[in-house]
Amino acid sequence: MDGNGRWAKNRNKPRHSGHRAGVKSVRLSVETAAQRGVEYLTLFAFSSENWSRPKEEVSSLMKLFVEALRREVDELHRNNVKLKFVGALDQLNEGLKSKIAQSEQKTADNTGLHLTIAIAYGGRWDIIEASKALTRRVLDGSLSLDDFDDAAFAAELQLSDIPDPDLLIRTGGEQRVSNFLLWNIAYAELWFTDVLWPEFDEAVFDKALCFYAGKQRRFGHTGDQVGTIGC
């Protein structure tokens, strides 16, 4: 979800106003995903690298996360959305960690859209932590080195309980994955747009979904063996 700061700068506003505007796009994206039948949506809200931003901006973002949870969770719950957070959550302040725990508990039994928020997350960190977990299992004898395979590794990742993403959407004009779900997006279709995140609306989301619908998901097969969904 890239472009909040530039959106604000273009309007001669402080960066935090861009982040606040971005919350509206989050809400709209969740609603659109649910309406389009998307079962899993993962949003990259705050990366492990974002800690290096100015302290004032980081503090403002943390407050905004708490505020957004306080305001949005009841509505998400009413709409049967299941909420989950991934990342190095132990790095967050106690107030935010408490709100995260409460929101996950409240929506735990919901069966609609699975909404995952990645916060203080980095793909390399995820891979390293999974490697540590598997190494510990090999050392304590609960896992044979010969059983250290793709499935065992994936089971230790932050998104181990949901399918790998089919489509990665990045706003803001940059064409890179920026350390997001590095293992999980191995076969994801990548869609980039110049649209800044606060301007990401239903029409742009539909463009991304239409792009995906026109792709052949071959996974090593030939084009004749698979078809396209069509937009």
Protein Blocks (a to p, Z undefined) as FASTA:
>chain_A
ZZjlmmmmmnopafklmmmmmmmmmmmmmmmmmmnopabdcddfbcfklmmpcfklmmmm
mmmmmmmmmmmmmmmmmnopacddedjfklpcfklmmmmmmmmmmmmmpcbdcddddehi
afklmmmmmmmmmmmmmmnopacfklmcfklmmmmmmklmbccdfbdcdehhiacekhpa
klmmmmgccdddfbdfklmcfklmmmmmmmmmmpccfkopafklpccebZZ
